Amino acid sequence: MITEERVPDEKYTEIAYEVADGVATITLDRPDRLNAFTHVMRAELIDAFDRTDADDAVRAVVVTGRGRGFCAGADLAAGGETFNADAPHRKAGRDALGTINAFPRDGGGTVSLRIARSLKPVIGAINGPAVGVGITMTLPMDIRLASTSAKIGFVFSRRGLVMEACSSWFLPRIVGIQQAMEWVATGRVFPAEEARAGGLVLRTYEPDDLLPAAYELAREIADNTSGVAVATSKQLMWRMLGADSPWDAHRYDSAAINLLGKEADVREGVESFLEKRKPDFPMKVSEDMPIVPPRWPDTPIDAVGGNS
């Protein structure tokens, strides 16, 4: 239950940002366009995740959409030139993206990479239609929950486009190559229950129960765990998805256990358990993260700009 008053942040125009009781809520906020993705939304999302990482009062992040949709994908107002990076309407956004391998960076990819770098656990509350970048941006989120009314689609092949937002890396790791290929090759839109059965979302809820469930999960994290321990474990698990051997995990586990084992959060965690009381962890993610594992994902030398 959220008890602290939620005070809207007026800084943004296409998302909303609120913090209460240790949980930040980022809401895609273009309900008249089913929260369709734009370059403005891209920049605001990256800024919001910069803020959640910097704010030690934030212990978990919930991302959802305003109105009846989560995100209808890219805004297609420019018609057939929507995805043409050389078109005049794309110039400002293209310049802000920077380049990778000398090509303009994919805007959805810069958002996915920023979410992947989040030091706070991110819970996607998919409240309605989520297609294209509207679903691929959720793949680097740590946990996805969905309303039973949600419809999901990796529709790129039906638009003559390839999958984006780093989803060719994330999706097969989440659901397996066979399920990923079926959804992407057909480009069809499917119901939330199929997404749950396929492992794309963890659980589904009736529409009115979705956000309360997301907040209950976020508060379970915020109220009972060490932020530094959660952030370090999150980094370890995502980094190990690309590891060659369990020896890589053993290397980082050993270092992190030794570094954290001397620190105040471990003392508090053990003492509070023995004293049968709620823990009060003193360490801060912004200041006290151990130096291992190295921050994930690594930025390659050919990636320029894009705020991630």
Summary of the structure (lengths in Angstrom):
residues: 308
radius of gyration: 19.6
end to end distance: 33.4
largest distance: 65.1
contacts: 993
relative contact order: 0.13
helix: 44%
strand: 16%
